[in-house]
Structures are given as C-alpha cells and as structure tokens.
C-alpha cells in the first residue's frame, strides 16, 4: 500500500526483480493523483474501473487525447464503438505496445500527445517538405494581358467583361 497526501493506492508488482523497474499495476487511483495527470514513461499501469462501455468511452473522451489506447475485447460492436467514438494517436486491440513495432502503421500522437507520425508513408510525409514548382509555358494566352497595354488588351478585356 502506498499513500500520499490524502491518497492511497495499492501497487501490484509484476515480473522478476532486477535492476530494472518491474511492471507495476496501480489500483485505486483517482483523477487527483499526479500519475493520472502526467504522461507515464515507465512500466506503470493505473487501473480505472468502469461499469459500462459508455462510462469508459466518456472517461477517455473527457481527457486530453492519449498517445495510445489499448482495448481488450472480442465483441465486434464494442470494438467498432471504441474505434468510432474515441480519439487517440493509435489504437491497439487485444495487446499492448506492439503498435510501435509495426513499421507500416503510422505512429504518433494527436493534440497534446504529439503531432505528426513516424513509420510508413505517413512518417515519410511528416519529415518531408514538398516543394511546389509551377512553370509557365512560353506560349500561353496570359501573355496577352501583360504590359505594354494597348488596343489588343482593351478588346480582350471588353470581351471577357461582357
């Protein structure tokens, strides 16, 4: 049991004890806790229970867009709702973290979780700058409207105004 100012939650360690930080499941978290308000760069998994899918979708959508959203479930209607009604940099279904290893899929955030994409075609476009080049032909009708303006220009202008 770990406690902080006015907060208490259980750490459920997992994995072997090594010099590396083992994965930790945080049960009993609240929105007031720092771990629930900062980006997590470590093997921490805060668990937020919910009773209905509507409640879970509402929770996700009421907060800044996540870099990744992980959904576990095999009901096609529920999966489609998650994909349709939530916004995240990427979504992984029935697994975690492996989305970053898929070189053909774009990887990156949306909104506060990041801009642009890495990997695949989208990554190439993110890190590229297309240079637009327009070349006018020597023979073109627009040259008739260039100075010096004379009788030909006046006749063309009157013709176009009618």
Biotite code that builds the C-alpha atoms (Angstrom):
import biotite.structure as struc

atoms = struc.array([
    struc.Atom([0.000, 0.000, 0.000], chain_id="A", res_id=1, res_name="UNK", atom_name="CA", element="C"),
    struc.Atom([1.415, 3.400, -0.987], chain_id="A", res_id=2, res_name="UNK", atom_name="CA", element="C"),
    struc.Atom([-0.076, 6.611, 0.277], chain_id="A", res_id=3, res_name="UNK", atom_name="CA", element="C"),
    struc.Atom([0.358, 10.278, -0.489], chain_id="A", res_id=4, res_name="UNK", atom_name="CA", element="C"),
    struc.Atom([-1.272, 13.461, 0.740], chain_id="A", res_id=5, res_name="UNK", atom_name="CA", element="C"),
    struc.Atom([-4.907, 12.408, 1.001], chain_id="A", res_id=6, res_name="UNK", atom_name="CA", element="C"),
    struc.Atom([-4.456, 9.499, -1.447], chain_id="A", res_id=7, res_name="UNK", atom_name="CA", element="C"),
    struc.Atom([-3.973, 5.812, -1.068], chain_id="A", res_id=8, res_name="UNK", atom_name="CA", element="C"),
    struc.Atom([-3.449, 3.173, -3.715], chain_id="A", res_id=9, res_name="UNK", atom_name="CA", element="C"),
    struc.Atom([-2.114, -0.348, -3.971], chain_id="A", res_id=10, res_name="UNK", atom_name="CA", element="C"),
    struc.Atom([0.940, -1.236, -6.056], chain_id="A", res_id=11, res_name="UNK", atom_name="CA", element="C"),
    struc.Atom([0.688, -4.700, -7.505], chain_id="A", res_id=12, res_name="UNK", atom_name="CA", element="C"),
    struc.Atom([4.209, -5.577, -8.706], chain_id="A", res_id=13, res_name="UNK", atom_name="CA", element="C"),
    struc.Atom([4.760, -7.973, -11.544], chain_id="A", res_id=14, res_name="UNK", atom_name="CA", element="C"),
    struc.Atom([7.731, -9.521, -13.319], chain_id="A", res_id=15, res_name="UNK", atom_name="CA", element="C"),
    struc.Atom([11.119, -10.521, -11.985], chain_id="A", res_id=16, res_name="UNK", atom_name="CA", element="C"),
    struc.Atom([13.014, -8.251, -9.593], chain_id="A", res_id=17, res_name="UNK", atom_name="CA", element="C"),
    struc.Atom([16.070, -6.944, -11.472], chain_id="A", res_id=18, res_name="UNK", atom_name="CA", element="C"),
    struc.Atom([17.952, -3.675, -11.692], chain_id="A", res_id=19, res_name="UNK", atom_name="CA", element="C"),
    struc.Atom([15.159, -2.511, -13.961], chain_id="A", res_id=20, res_name="UNK", atom_name="CA", element="C"),
    struc.Atom([11.865, -1.230, -12.646], chain_id="A", res_id=21, res_name="UNK", atom_name="CA", element="C"),
    struc.Atom([9.343, -4.076, -12.790], chain_id="A", res_id=22, res_name="UNK", atom_name="CA", element="C"),
    struc.Atom([5.874, -3.507, -14.250], chain_id="A", res_id=23, res_name="UNK", atom_name="CA", element="C"),
    struc.Atom([3.546, -2.036, -11.629], chain_id="A", res_id=24, res_name="UNK", atom_name="CA", element="C"),
    struc.Atom([-0.248, -2.068, -11.648], chain_id="A", res_id=25, res_name="UNK", atom_name="CA", element="C"),
    struc.Atom([-1.741, 0.859, -9.721], chain_id="A", res_id=26, res_name="UNK", atom_name="CA", element="C"),
    struc.Atom([-5.170, 0.007, -8.327], chain_id="A", res_id=27, res_name="UNK", atom_name="CA", element="C"),
    struc.Atom([-7.384, 2.542, -6.569], chain_id="A", res_id=28, res_name="UNK", atom_name="CA", element="C"),
    struc.Atom([-6.109, 5.575, -8.460], chain_id="A", res_id=29, res_name="UNK", atom_name="CA", element="C"),
    struc.Atom([-8.077, 8.819, -8.613], chain_id="A", res_id=30, res_name="UNK", atom_name="CA", element="C"),
    struc.Atom([-8.024, 11.711, -11.070], chain_id="A", res_id=31, res_name="UNK", atom_name="CA", element="C"),
    struc.Atom([-6.397, 13.914, -8.417], chain_id="A", res_id=32, res_name="UNK", atom_name="CA", element="C"),
    struc.Atom([-3.206, 11.825, -8.421], chain_id="A", res_id=33, res_name="UNK", atom_name="CA", element="C"),
    struc.Atom([-0.163, 13.004, -10.345], chain_id="A", res_id=34, res_name="UNK", atom_name="CA", element="C"),
    struc.Atom([0.194, 9.645, -12.101], chain_id="A", res_id=35, res_name="UNK", atom_name="CA", element="C"),
    struc.Atom([-3.240, 10.277, -13.622], chain_id="A", res_id=36, res_name="UNK", atom_name="CA", element="C"),
    struc.Atom([-2.324, 13.755, -14.876], chain_id="A", res_id=37, res_name="UNK", atom_name="CA", element="C"),
    struc.Atom([1.214, 13.360, -16.239], chain_id="A", res_id=38, res_name="UNK", atom_name="CA", element="C"),
    struc.Atom([2.387, 11.319, -19.187], chain_id="A", res_id=39, res_name="UNK", atom_name="CA", element="C"),
    struc.Atom([3.698, 7.989, -17.997], chain_id="A", res_id=40, res_name="UNK", atom_name="CA", element="C"),
    struc.Atom([7.087, 6.918, -19.333], chain_id="A", res_id=41, res_name="UNK", atom_name="CA", element="C"),
    struc.Atom([7.620, 3.732, -17.421], chain_id="A", res_id=42, res_name="UNK", atom_name="CA", element="C"),
    struc.Atom([6.079, 0.355, -16.685], chain_id="A", res_id=43, res_name="UNK", atom_name="CA", element="C"),
    struc.Atom([3.136, 1.765, -14.702], chain_id="A", res_id=44, res_name="UNK", atom_name="CA", element="C"),
    struc.Atom([-0.450, 0.782, -15.379], chain_id="A", res_id=45, res_name="UNK", atom_name="CA", element="C"),
    struc.Atom([-3.059, 2.776, -13.480], chain_id="A", res_id=46, res_name="UNK", atom_name="CA", element="C"),
    struc.Atom([-6.333, 0.844, -13.456], chain_id="A", res_id=47, res_name="UNK", atom_name="CA", element="C"),
    struc.Atom([-9.570, 2.807, -13.721], chain_id="A", res_id=48, res_name="UNK", atom_name="CA", element="C"),
    struc.Atom([-12.617, 0.575, -13.242], chain_id="A", res_id=49, res_name="UNK", atom_name="CA", element="C"),
    struc.Atom([-15.849, 1.147, -15.165], chain_id="A", res_id=50, res_name="UNK", atom_name="CA", element="C"),
    struc.Atom([-19.287, -0.439, -15.231], chain_id="A", res_id=51, res_name="UNK", atom_name="CA", element="C"),
    struc.Atom([-20.398, 0.256, -18.819], chain_id="A", res_id=52, res_name="UNK", atom_name="CA", element="C"),
    struc.Atom([-18.725, 0.872, -22.152], chain_id="A", res_id=53, res_name="UNK", atom_name="CA", element="C"),
    struc.Atom([-20.445, 4.289, -22.270], chain_id="A", res_id=54, res_name="UNK", atom_name="CA", element="C"),
    struc.Atom([-18.743, 5.181, -18.979], chain_id="A", res_id=55, res_name="UNK", atom_name="CA", element="C"),
    struc.Atom([-15.325, 4.073, -20.283], chain_id="A", res_id=56, res_name="UNK", atom_name="CA", element="C"),
    struc.Atom([-15.695, 5.995, -23.569], chain_id="A", res_id=57, res_name="UNK", atom_name="CA", element="C"),
    struc.Atom([-16.876, 9.074, -21.660], chain_id="A", res_id=58, res_name="UNK", atom_name="CA", element="C"),
    struc.Atom([-13.841, 8.861, -19.368], chain_id="A", res_id=59, res_name="UNK", atom_name="CA", element="C"),
    struc.Atom([-11.393, 8.670, -22.297], chain_id="A", res_id=60, res_name="UNK", atom_name="CA", element="C"),
    struc.Atom([-13.066, 11.456, -24.265], chain_id="A", res_id=61, res_name="UNK", atom_name="CA", element="C"),
    struc.Atom([-13.292, 13.840, -21.283], chain_id="A", res_id=62, res_name="UNK", atom_name="CA", element="C"),
    struc.Atom([-9.497, 13.989, -21.046], chain_id="A", res_id=63, res_name="UNK", atom_name="CA", element="C"),
    struc.Atom([-6.659, 15.083, -23.340], chain_id="A", res_id=64, res_name="UNK", atom_name="CA", element="C"),
    struc.Atom([-6.145, 12.773, -26.303], chain_id="A", res_id=65, res_name="UNK", atom_name="CA", element="C"),
    struc.Atom([-3.921, 9.811, -25.388], chain_id="A", res_id=66, res_name="UNK", atom_name="CA", element="C"),
    struc.Atom([-0.895, 8.786, -27.424], chain_id="A", res_id=67, res_name="UNK", atom_name="CA", element="C"),
    struc.Atom([-2.167, 5.201, -27.407], chain_id="A", res_id=68, res_name="UNK", atom_name="CA", element="C"),
    struc.Atom([-5.416, 3.489, -26.490], chain_id="A", res_id=69, res_name="UNK", atom_name="CA", element="C"),
    struc.Atom([-5.480, -0.221, -25.659], chain_id="A", res_id=70, res_name="UNK", atom_name="CA", element="C"),
    struc.Atom([-8.783, -2.072, -25.800], chain_id="A", res_id=71, res_name="UNK", atom_name="CA", element="C"),
    struc.Atom([-9.314, -5.685, -24.825], chain_id="A", res_id=72, res_name="UNK", atom_name="CA", element="C"),
    struc.Atom([-12.474, -7.356, -26.036], chain_id="A", res_id=73, res_name="UNK", atom_name="CA", element="C"),
    struc.Atom([-13.768, -9.531, -28.851], chain_id="A", res_id=74, res_name="UNK", atom_name="CA", element="C"),
    struc.Atom([-17.279, -8.129, -29.355], chain_id="A", res_id=75, res_name="UNK", atom_name="CA", element="C"),
    struc.Atom([-17.188, -6.529, -32.805], chain_id="A", res_id=76, res_name="UNK", atom_name="CA", element="C"),
    struc.Atom([-19.844, -3.912, -31.964], chain_id="A", res_id=77, res_name="UNK", atom_name="CA", element="C"),
    struc.Atom([-17.952, -2.783, -28.859], chain_id="A", res_id=78, res_name="UNK", atom_name="CA", element="C"),
    struc.Atom([-14.660, -2.683, -30.768], chain_id="A", res_id=79, res_name="UNK", atom_name="CA", element="C"),
    struc.Atom([-16.244, -0.598, -33.530], chain_id="A", res_id=80, res_name="UNK", atom_name="CA", element="C"),
    struc.Atom([-17.662, 1.807, -30.941], chain_id="A", res_id=81, res_name="UNK", atom_name="CA", element="C"),
    struc.Atom([-14.238, 2.236, -29.359], chain_id="A", res_id=82, res_name="UNK", atom_name="CA", element="C"),
    struc.Atom([-12.701, 2.967, -32.760], chain_id="A", res_id=83, res_name="UNK", atom_name="CA", element="C"),
    struc.Atom([-15.511, 5.307, -33.807], chain_id="A", res_id=84, res_name="UNK", atom_name="CA", element="C"),
    struc.Atom([-16.115, 7.213, -30.559], chain_id="A", res_id=85, res_name="UNK", atom_name="CA", element="C"),
    struc.Atom([-12.607, 7.717, -29.166], chain_id="A", res_id=86, res_name="UNK", atom_name="CA", element="C"),
    struc.Atom([-9.627, 9.709, -30.419], chain_id="A", res_id=87, res_name="UNK", atom_name="CA", element="C"),
    struc.Atom([-6.034, 8.643, -29.804], chain_id="A", res_id=88, res_name="UNK", atom_name="CA", element="C"),
    struc.Atom([-2.712, 8.693, -31.612], chain_id="A", res_id=89, res_name="UNK", atom_name="CA", element="C"),
    struc.Atom([-3.098, 4.959, -32.203], chain_id="A", res_id=90, res_name="UNK", atom_name="CA", element="C"),
    struc.Atom([-5.217, 2.044, -31.039], chain_id="A", res_id=91, res_name="UNK", atom_name="CA", element="C"),
    struc.Atom([-4.083, -1.488, -30.226], chain_id="A", res_id=92, res_name="UNK", atom_name="CA", element="C"),
    struc.Atom([-6.730, -4.166, -29.875], chain_id="A", res_id=93, res_name="UNK", atom_name="CA", element="C"),
    struc.Atom([-6.139, -7.099, -27.526], chain_id="A", res_id=94, res_name="UNK", atom_name="CA", element="C"),
    struc.Atom([-2.460, -6.344, -26.958], chain_id="A", res_id=95, res_name="UNK", atom_name="CA", element="C"),
    struc.Atom([-0.211, -3.577, -25.684], chain_id="A", res_id=96, res_name="UNK", atom_name="CA", element="C"),
    struc.Atom([2.748, -1.587, -27.003], chain_id="A", res_id=97, res_name="UNK", atom_name="CA", element="C"),
    struc.Atom([3.220, -3.660, -30.188], chain_id="A", res_id=98, res_name="UNK", atom_name="CA", element="C"),
    struc.Atom([1.724, -0.872, -32.301], chain_id="A", res_id=99, res_name="UNK", atom_name="CA", element="C"),
    struc.Atom([5.068, 0.947, -32.136], chain_id="A", res_id=100, res_name="UNK", atom_name="CA", element="C"),
    struc.Atom([6.805, -2.014, -33.809], chain_id="A", res_id=101, res_name="UNK", atom_name="CA", element="C"),
    struc.Atom([4.526, -2.002, -36.861], chain_id="A", res_id=102, res_name="UNK", atom_name="CA", element="C"),
    struc.Atom([6.666, -0.104, -39.379], chain_id="A", res_id=103, res_name="UNK", atom_name="CA", element="C"),
    struc.Atom([3.879, 0.173, -41.942], chain_id="A", res_id=104, res_name="UNK", atom_name="CA", element="C"),
    struc.Atom([1.435, 1.802, -39.489], chain_id="A", res_id=105, res_name="UNK", atom_name="CA", element="C"),
    struc.Atom([1.712, 5.490, -38.635], chain_id="A", res_id=106, res_name="UNK", atom_name="CA", element="C"),
    struc.Atom([2.843, 6.076, -35.054], chain_id="A", res_id=107, res_name="UNK", atom_name="CA", element="C"),
    struc.Atom([2.393, 9.385, -33.294], chain_id="A", res_id=108, res_name="UNK", atom_name="CA", element="C"),
    struc.Atom([0.131, 11.427, -31.109], chain_id="A", res_id=109, res_name="UNK", atom_name="CA", element="C"),
    struc.Atom([-2.746, 13.775, -31.647], chain_id="A", res_id=110, res_name="UNK", atom_name="CA", element="C"),
    struc.Atom([-3.204, 17.072, -29.814], chain_id="A", res_id=111, res_name="UNK", atom_name="CA", element="C"),
    struc.Atom([-1.266, 17.322, -26.551], chain_id="A", res_id=112, res_name="UNK", atom_name="CA", element="C"),
    struc.Atom([0.201, 13.827, -27.007], chain_id="A", res_id=113, res_name="UNK", atom_name="CA", element="C"),
    struc.Atom([2.135, 14.895, -30.112], chain_id="A", res_id=114, res_name="UNK", atom_name="CA", element="C"),
    struc.Atom([1.975, 15.969, -33.722], chain_id="A", res_id=115, res_name="UNK", atom_name="CA", element="C"),
    struc.Atom([2.814, 14.123, -36.896], chain_id="A", res_id=116, res_name="UNK", atom_name="CA", element="C"),
    struc.Atom([3.620, 10.491, -37.465], chain_id="A", res_id=117, res_name="UNK", atom_name="CA", element="C"),
    struc.Atom([6.596, 8.197, -37.627], chain_id="A", res_id=118, res_name="UNK", atom_name="CA", element="C"),
    struc.Atom([6.799, 4.994, -39.686], chain_id="A", res_id=119, res_name="UNK", atom_name="CA", element="C"),
    struc.Atom([5.459, 4.123, -43.097], chain_id="A", res_id=120, res_name="UNK", atom_name="CA", element="C"),
    struc.Atom([4.230, 6.551, -45.730], chain_id="A", res_id=121, res_name="UNK", atom_name="CA", element="C"),
    struc.Atom([2.825, 8.983, -43.119], chain_id="A", res_id=122, res_name="UNK", atom_name="CA", element="C"),
    struc.Atom([6.243, 9.164, -41.446], chain_id="A", res_id=123, res_name="UNK", atom_name="CA", element="C"),
    struc.Atom([7.873, 9.955, -44.768], chain_id="A", res_id=124, res_name="UNK", atom_name="CA", element="C"),
    struc.Atom([5.341, 12.736, -45.368], chain_id="A", res_id=125, res_name="UNK", atom_name="CA", element="C"),
    struc.Atom([5.784, 14.111, -41.815], chain_id="A", res_id=126, res_name="UNK", atom_name="CA", element="C"),
    struc.Atom([9.524, 14.509, -42.261], chain_id="A", res_id=127, res_name="UNK", atom_name="CA", element="C"),
    struc.Atom([9.421, 15.668, -45.865], chain_id="A", res_id=128, res_name="UNK", atom_name="CA", element="C"),
    struc.Atom([8.707, 19.059, -47.365], chain_id="A", res_id=129, res_name="UNK", atom_name="CA", element="C"),
    struc.Atom([7.213, 19.031, -50.814], chain_id="A", res_id=130, res_name="UNK", atom_name="CA", element="C"),
    struc.Atom([8.393, 21.909, -52.995], chain_id="A", res_id=131, res_name="UNK", atom_name="CA", element="C"),
    struc.Atom([5.704, 23.180, -55.308], chain_id="A", res_id=132, res_name="UNK", atom_name="CA", element="C"),
    struc.Atom([7.028, 24.259, -58.724], chain_id="A", res_id=133, res_name="UNK", atom_name="CA", element="C"),
    struc.Atom([4.906, 25.894, -61.419], chain_id="A", res_id=134, res_name="UNK", atom_name="CA", element="C"),
    struc.Atom([6.400, 26.553, -64.850], chain_id="A", res_id=135, res_name="UNK", atom_name="CA", element="C"),
    struc.Atom([4.522, 28.698, -67.332], chain_id="A", res_id=136, res_name="UNK", atom_name="CA", element="C"),
    struc.Atom([4.863, 27.754, -70.991], chain_id="A", res_id=137, res_name="UNK", atom_name="CA", element="C"),
    struc.Atom([6.402, 30.264, -73.396], chain_id="A", res_id=138, res_name="UNK", atom_name="CA", element="C"),
    struc.Atom([3.234, 30.080, -75.464], chain_id="A", res_id=139, res_name="UNK", atom_name="CA", element="C"),
    struc.Atom([0.289, 30.964, -73.277], chain_id="A", res_id=140, res_name="UNK", atom_name="CA", element="C"),
    struc.Atom([-2.764, 33.175, -73.569], chain_id="A", res_id=141, res_name="UNK", atom_name="CA", element="C"),
    struc.Atom([-1.958, 35.002, -70.329], chain_id="A", res_id=142, res_name="UNK", atom_name="CA", element="C"),
    struc.Atom([0.886, 36.828, -72.087], chain_id="A", res_id=143, res_name="UNK", atom_name="CA", element="C"),
    struc.Atom([-1.781, 38.802, -73.968], chain_id="A", res_id=144, res_name="UNK", atom_name="CA", element="C"),
    struc.Atom([-2.608, 40.528, -70.672], chain_id="A", res_id=145, res_name="UNK", atom_name="CA", element="C"),
    struc.Atom([0.981, 41.598, -69.952], chain_id="A", res_id=146, res_name="UNK", atom_name="CA", element="C"),
    struc.Atom([2.197, 45.177, -70.481], chain_id="A", res_id=147, res_name="UNK", atom_name="CA", element="C"),
    struc.Atom([2.510, 47.127, -72.634], chain_id="A", res_id=148, res_name="UNK", atom_name="CA", element="C"),
    struc.Atom([-1.257, 47.525, -72.654], chain_id="A", res_id=149, res_name="UNK", atom_name="CA", element="C"),
    struc.Atom([-2.752, 48.559, -75.950], chain_id="A", res_id=150, res_name="UNK", atom_name="CA", element="C"),
    struc.Atom([-5.738, 48.066, -78.214], chain_id="A", res_id=151, res_name="UNK", atom_name="CA", element="C"),
    struc.Atom([-5.468, 44.262, -78.098], chain_id="A", res_id=152, res_name="UNK", atom_name="CA", element="C"),
    struc.Atom([-5.626, 44.332, -74.260], chain_id="A", res_id=153, res_name="UNK", atom_name="CA", element="C"),
    struc.Atom([-8.662, 46.635, -74.286], chain_id="A", res_id=154, res_name="UNK", atom_name="CA", element="C"),
    struc.Atom([-10.518, 44.406, -76.780], chain_id="A", res_id=155, res_name="UNK", atom_name="CA", element="C"),
    struc.Atom([-9.782, 41.230, -74.769], chain_id="A", res_id=156, res_name="UNK", atom_name="CA", element="C"),
    struc.Atom([-10.833, 42.887, -71.508], chain_id="A", res_id=157, res_name="UNK", atom_name="CA", element="C"),
    struc.Atom([-14.137, 44.120, -73.018], chain_id="A", res_id=158, res_name="UNK", atom_name="CA", element="C"),
    struc.Atom([-14.772, 40.658, -74.468], chain_id="A", res_id=159, res_name="UNK", atom_name="CA", element="C"),
    struc.Atom([-14.243, 38.993, -71.060], chain_id="A", res_id=160, res_name="UNK", atom_name="CA", element="C"),
    struc.Atom([-16.329, 41.539, -69.136], chain_id="A", res_id=161, res_name="UNK", atom_name="CA", element="C"),
    struc.Atom([-19.439, 41.001, -71.255], chain_id="A", res_id=162, res_name="UNK", atom_name="CA", element="C"),
])
